[in-house]
Structure formats: C-alpha cells, structure tokens
Amino acid sequence: MTATVRLDASSRIVLSRDLRHAAGILRGQKLKVSAAPGRLVLEVEPNRGKVVKRGKLKTWTGQVPSTPVEEAVDIVRHYER
C-alpha cells in the first residue's frame, strides 16, 4: 500500500488507520525511525514482552520464539548463570 501524508499544524506525521493496518502497526507500538536526506524509514520494533506473575505461575507476555522444542529443551538443560 502506498499513501501520501501531510504534516499537521504541529509538524507531526499522522498515519491513517488503513496504512497502520496494512503495516501491522498496533496501538501504542514503538517504531524505529531512521533518516537519510529526503527519506524517513519507519520500522516496527518487535514486541519484547515480559514475565508477569498470574497467581502462582509466571507467564511470558511476548511472542514465543520460533526455536524448535528439542533445541529449546537442550538450551535450558545446559543453562548456566
């Protein structure tokens, strides 16, 4: 999707809902911005997540890494602090 946006009165860039939806940008999500002469690039930062205690359990709120189960178990078994 391609769109043309205009700076508002406070020199801010406002992205339309359709543009945010097409890019997969969620409400309140942080964006990484890089600048070059005549160009701005916005990139969605990955959801880092955090550990939250729910009752007696601790759960991860972020995305689950795509590591195969066997490899993840092996990493945990050999983990040292």
PyRosetta script that sets phi, psi and omega in degrees:
from pyrosetta import init, pose_from_sequence

init()
pose = pose_from_sequence("MTATVRLDASSRIVLSRDLRHAAGILRGQKLKVSAAPGRLVLEVEPNRGKVVKRGKLKTWTGQVPSTPVEEAVDIVRHYER")
pose.set_psi(1, 138.5)
pose.set_omega(1, 178.0)
pose.set_phi(2, -124.5)
pose.set_psi(2, 138.9)
pose.set_omega(2, 179.5)
pose.set_phi(3, -146.8)
pose.set_psi(3, 155.8)
pose.set_omega(3, 174.3)
pose.set_phi(4, -109.7)
pose.set_psi(4, 128.0)
pose.set_omega(4, 179.4)
pose.set_phi(5, -118.8)
pose.set_psi(5, 156.6)
pose.set_omega(5, -178.3)
pose.set_phi(6, -119.9)
pose.set_psi(6, 143.7)
pose.set_omega(6, 175.4)
pose.set_phi(7, -65.5)
pose.set_psi(7, 142.7)
pose.set_omega(7, 177.0)
pose.set_phi(8, -84.1)
pose.set_psi(8, -172.9)
pose.set_omega(8, -175.9)
pose.set_phi(9, -62.9)
pose.set_psi(9, -23.5)
pose.set_omega(9, 179.4)
pose.set_phi(10, -98.9)
pose.set_psi(10, 16.3)
pose.set_omega(10, -179.6)
pose.set_phi(11, 62.1)
pose.set_psi(11, 35.2)
pose.set_omega(11, 176.5)
pose.set_phi(12, -103.5)
pose.set_psi(12, 152.9)
pose.set_omega(12, 175.6)
pose.set_phi(13, -98.9)
pose.set_psi(13, 126.6)
pose.set_omega(13, 179.1)
pose.set_phi(14, -111.7)
pose.set_psi(14, 123.7)
pose.set_omega(14, 178.6)
pose.set_phi(15, -95.8)
pose.set_psi(15, 131.7)
pose.set_omega(15, -178.8)
pose.set_phi(16, -67.9)
pose.set_psi(16, 161.6)
pose.set_omega(16, -179.9)
pose.set_phi(17, -61.9)
pose.set_psi(17, -40.3)
pose.set_omega(17, 179.6)
pose.set_phi(18, -63.0)
pose.set_psi(18, -40.4)
pose.set_omega(18, 179.5)
pose.set_phi(19, -67.1)
pose.set_psi(19, -43.5)
pose.set_omega(19, 177.5)
pose.set_phi(20, -63.5)
pose.set_psi(20, -40.6)
pose.set_omega(20, -179.8)
pose.set_phi(21, -65.2)
pose.set_psi(21, -42.7)
pose.set_omega(21, 179.8)
pose.set_phi(22, -64.2)
pose.set_psi(22, -32.0)
pose.set_omega(22, -179.7)
pose.set_phi(23, -88.0)
pose.set_psi(23, -8.3)
pose.set_omega(23, -179.5)
pose.set_phi(24, 74.9)
pose.set_psi(24, 29.5)
pose.set_omega(24, -179.9)
pose.set_phi(25, -89.3)
pose.set_psi(25, 122.9)
pose.set_omega(25, -179.8)
pose.set_phi(26, -90.5)
pose.set_psi(26, 161.3)
pose.set_omega(26, 179.4)
pose.set_phi(27, -61.5)
pose.set_psi(27, 130.0)
pose.set_omega(27, 177.4)
pose.set_phi(28, 78.0)
pose.set_psi(28, 2.7)
pose.set_omega(28, -178.2)
pose.set_phi(29, -74.2)
pose.set_psi(29, 143.3)
pose.set_omega(29, 180.0)
pose.set_phi(30, -82.4)
pose.set_psi(30, 144.1)
pose.set_omega(30, 178.1)
pose.set_phi(31, -119.6)
pose.set_psi(31, 141.6)
pose.set_omega(31, 175.1)
pose.set_phi(32, -93.3)
pose.set_psi(32, 129.0)
pose.set_omega(32, -177.2)
pose.set_phi(33, -116.1)
pose.set_psi(33, 131.2)
pose.set_omega(33, 173.4)
pose.set_phi(34, -125.9)
pose.set_psi(34, 147.0)
pose.set_omega(34, -175.7)
pose.set_phi(35, -125.1)
pose.set_psi(35, 143.4)
pose.set_omega(35, 172.7)
pose.set_phi(36, -139.0)
pose.set_psi(36, 164.1)
pose.set_omega(36, -179.4)
pose.set_phi(37, -54.6)
pose.set_psi(37, 117.1)
pose.set_omega(37, 178.5)
pose.set_phi(38, 77.8)
pose.set_psi(38, 11.2)
pose.set_omega(38, -175.4)
pose.set_phi(39, -147.8)
pose.set_psi(39, 136.1)
pose.set_omega(39, 170.3)
pose.set_phi(40, -121.0)
pose.set_psi(40, 136.1)
pose.set_omega(40, 178.7)
pose.set_phi(41, -121.4)
pose.set_psi(41, 124.1)
pose.set_omega(41, 177.0)
pose.set_phi(42, -104.8)
pose.set_psi(42, 130.3)
pose.set_omega(42, 177.4)
pose.set_phi(43, -127.5)
pose.set_psi(43, 138.9)
pose.set_omega(43, 179.2)
pose.set_phi(44, -75.6)
pose.set_psi(44, 126.3)
pose.set_omega(44, 176.2)
pose.set_phi(45, -79.2)
pose.set_psi(45, 141.5)
pose.set_omega(45, -179.5)
pose.set_phi(46, -66.7)
pose.set_psi(46, 151.0)
pose.set_omega(46, 177.6)
pose.set_phi(47, -74.3)
pose.set_psi(47, 110.7)
pose.set_omega(47, -177.3)
pose.set_phi(48, -71.9)
pose.set_psi(48, -34.7)
pose.set_omega(48, -180.0)
pose.set_phi(49, 74.6)
pose.set_psi(49, 176.0)
pose.set_omega(49, 177.7)
pose.set_phi(50, -158.8)
pose.set_psi(50, 166.1)
pose.set_omega(50, 178.1)
pose.set_phi(51, -91.6)
pose.set_psi(51, 127.3)
pose.set_omega(51, -178.1)
pose.set_phi(52, -123.1)
pose.set_psi(52, 136.4)
pose.set_omega(52, 178.4)
pose.set_phi(53, -87.0)
pose.set_psi(53, 123.9)
pose.set_omega(53, 177.4)
pose.set_phi(54, -124.2)
pose.set_psi(54, 102.0)
pose.set_omega(54, -174.8)
pose.set_phi(55, 68.6)
pose.set_psi(55, -125.4)
pose.set_omega(55, 178.9)
pose.set_phi(56, -91.3)
pose.set_psi(56, -8.0)
pose.set_omega(56, -176.1)
pose.set_phi(57, -102.3)
pose.set_psi(57, 153.1)
pose.set_omega(57, 171.5)
pose.set_phi(58, -109.9)
pose.set_psi(58, 131.3)
pose.set_omega(58, -178.2)
pose.set_phi(59, -125.1)
pose.set_psi(59, 154.2)
pose.set_omega(59, 179.1)
pose.set_phi(60, -93.6)
pose.set_psi(60, 130.5)
pose.set_omega(60, -177.1)
pose.set_phi(61, -95.6)
pose.set_psi(61, -12.7)
pose.set_omega(61, -177.6)
pose.set_phi(62, -87.5)
pose.set_psi(62, -174.4)
pose.set_omega(62, 178.0)
pose.set_phi(63, -70.5)
pose.set_psi(63, 147.7)
pose.set_omega(63, 178.5)
pose.set_phi(64, -84.7)
pose.set_psi(64, 130.2)
pose.set_omega(64, 179.7)
pose.set_phi(65, -63.5)
pose.set_psi(65, 153.9)
pose.set_omega(65, -176.9)
pose.set_phi(66, -88.0)
pose.set_psi(66, 34.0)
pose.set_omega(66, 178.3)
pose.set_phi(67, -76.8)
pose.set_psi(67, 134.5)
pose.set_omega(67, 176.4)
pose.set_phi(68, -59.5)
pose.set_psi(68, 147.9)
pose.set_omega(68, -174.8)
pose.set_phi(69, -58.4)
pose.set_psi(69, -43.6)
pose.set_omega(69, -178.0)
pose.set_phi(70, -60.8)
pose.set_psi(70, -42.3)
pose.set_omega(70, -179.8)
pose.set_phi(71, -68.0)
pose.set_psi(71, -39.8)
pose.set_omega(71, 179.2)
pose.set_phi(72, -64.0)
pose.set_psi(72, -41.7)
pose.set_omega(72, 178.7)
pose.set_phi(73, -64.3)
pose.set_psi(73, -42.3)
pose.set_omega(73, 179.3)
pose.set_phi(74, -63.1)
pose.set_psi(74, -40.7)
pose.set_omega(74, 178.5)
pose.set_phi(75, -63.1)
pose.set_psi(75, -44.1)
pose.set_omega(75, -178.8)
pose.set_phi(76, -66.5)
pose.set_psi(76, -38.8)
pose.set_omega(76, -179.3)
pose.set_phi(77, -64.1)
pose.set_psi(77, -30.7)
pose.set_omega(77, -177.1)
pose.set_phi(78, -105.7)
pose.set_psi(78, 17.2)
pose.set_omega(78, -178.3)
pose.set_phi(79, -73.7)
pose.set_psi(79, 133.7)
pose.set_omega(79, 175.6)
pose.set_phi(80, -130.0)
pose.set_psi(80, 143.9)
pose.set_omega(80, 177.5)
pose.set_phi(81, -88.9)
pose.dump_pdb("model.pdb")
